[in-house]
Amino acid sequence: MKYLIIFSIIFLLLSHSLSQEIPIIRVGLFKIDKEINFTNVGEILNSYINVEVDGKGNLSLRLEEKSAIINFGKDLIILTLPIFLNPQKDKLISVNSMTYKGILEISENGWIINTLNLEDYLMGVLPGEISHSYPLEALKAQAVSARTYALINFGRHKFFDLCSNVHCQVYKGVNFERERTNIAVKETMGEVITYNGQLIKAYYHSSSGGITENSEDVWGEYCPYLRSVRDVEEVNNDVWTVPLSLEEIKMGLNKANIYLEEIFSIELEKSSTGRVKNVIIRINDEKWTIKGTLWREIFNLRSTLFDIKYDNTRIYLLGKGMGHGVGLSQRGAKFLAERGYNYREIIKFYYKGVETQKWY
């Protein structure tokens, strides 16, 4: 009961002077594995106690089993997890020099979780996902896509909603906020992308390399709004080359539990857009099949849109684009905005049969 009361107080603190309708999101920042430092902490709460922090709110913290050992200079307290850290009045909490809006929680399993409203979260997401120098309409298309992605993925992790890295969306807090990306968030506040009135899986990527991919050819799931689109001509220039020696390929294949000593051939099985669905390794009558997405991961490629060329000593992977290729192409959005497209037109260019609407 005390825990529920504390969480209610936290929700009210976060909602102060904001619309009650803005969703609250819990973002897993990182798991504590060593001592960390905080500044601007005003109070610390758990299920049993409320501790006010004097001075500048500086403290260090380390974990032992299910407890937090907190050092305030000369003073030390031990609190049972989970604990909540609220900021000092009119200030923002920093952890290891990274500053965050809202409040911080340290969960029973040692994660630092940032709880804040969704619009503030997006201000910390956009600069990590797209260049703030892009035209404003491209940034607004990204803001609506990122908001939609966050909402449909609430609860993706067991102990929090989303993580702060590329597995979900890159979130870097206040330190990386930029004025233009903040404007994009504010000018599209509450706006999302829907298909038949439901939130879409608003995937996005850096550059399509000339053509986006059908969802089922990457993740196996057909989505009617995630159809392949011929992108703007300019992104055909987003090319890359990765040279690999025979030994580098063998070492990479070892990661897929394929161990080869003999000479082998490589074949590419492609989707309708030219992306590699499978890489087939052959030696005489034997063959091994590796998914294109795994091949990309093993060799740290920018995308799966590539061909192979050979010479006497090396294999060359000649590719285009960056990212999985599904949904909105950020580089394409940039060029569309420069041509005069507004953000809603950009969204409908990449997501088929969708609408944009106010969700809150």
Secondary structure, 3 states (H helix, E strand, C coil): CHHHHHHHHHHHHHHCCCCCCCCEEEEEEEECCCCEEEECEEEEECCCCEEECCCCCCEEEEEECCEEEEEECCEEEEEECCEEEEECCCCCEEECCEEECCEEEECCCCEEEEEEEHHHHHHHHHHHHCCCCCCHHHHHHHHHHHHHHHHHCCCCCCCCCEECCCCCCCCCCHHHCCHHHHHHHHHCCCEEEEECCEECCCCEECECCCECECCHHHHCCCCCCCCCCECCHHHHHCEEEEEEEHHHHHHHHHCCCCCCCCCCEEEEEECCCCCEEEEEEEECCEEEEEEHHHHHHHCCCCCCCEEEEECCCEEEEEEECECCCECEEHHHHHHHHHCCCCHHHHHHHHCCCCEEEECC
